[in-house]
Amino acid sequence: MKYIHTEKAPKVVGPYSQAIVSGDLIFCSGQIGIDPASGKLVEGIENQTKQVLENLKAVLEEAGSSLNKSVKCTVYLSDIKDFATMNEIYGQYFSDHKPARAAFAVAALPIGALVEIEVIAVK
């Protein structure tokens, strides 16, 4: 097992890793829309979705992979009404390659985030 950490994604806020590599699989912890440079949550569902995917991209690249090698994504939304907007931005990152995915609303996300996404990818 190998722990993954990059300064190009937000620092973790608890006892977990940005990602773990186990064999040929990379398990990315959920990311919310925190800008790693400022440490602040960006505004709005569009910007948060973009930032989440940029954060995941940075973690996967640090692990020697990419978003195009994602096999499963899980999307958590604080409001299911944001599904269409999130889906539009998500589709810009996964246009040709479409990993398996689940998406659902939850009661709340850390620090008032609107979206959180976790990814499992291959190396």
C-alpha positions, 0 to 999 in steps of 0.5 A: 500500500502507498499513501498519496499526497500532493500540494496541488489538492487541498490538505486533508482535514482528518485522519485519512489520506488523499488517496491510497494505492493498493495493487493496480487500484487507486482509491481517492478520498472524497474531494470537496470544492476547496481551492488548494491555494487559498484553502477556501471553498469556492462559490456555487455548484459549477465552480465547486464541481470544477474544483472537485474534479481538478482536485481529483485530477491532481491526486490521480496524477500524483498517483501515476494515473488520470481521470481517464483511468477512473473506473467508479465515481460516487457523487454526493450532493447537498441538494439533488436539484443541483444534479443537472448542473453538476452533471453538465460540468462532470460531463466536460471531464468525462466526455469520451471515458465514462466510469461507472457512477452513483449520485445521490443527495445527502443531508449535509457535506463538510463546511457547507460544500454543495458537492463531494466526489470520490473516485476509484481508478486504475494505474 
